[in-house]
Amino acid sequence: MQMGKCKNITRLLSDALDRPLTTGEWVAIRLHLPTCSGCRNYRKQIRLLREAARTMSGISAPGGMNGED
């Protein structure tokens, strides 16, 4: 695991919650995730937290990271 790269990928995964990512940013994520269980786990955790927050607030889920695998 390359920590510098993981730090960038987790930042991008977090950024995706607040803004649309560029094609290049999504490519970087898609190339990195298959080789890094830590970043895959981070993505699962932020999805779970996002879904829990939406459930508790009653907000329906728009597009975005929900369909991204």
Buried (B, 14 or more C-beta within 10 A) or exposed (E): EEEEBBEBBBEBBEEBEEEEBEEEBBEBBEEBBEEBEEBBEBBEEBBEEBEEEBEEEEEEEEEBBEEBE
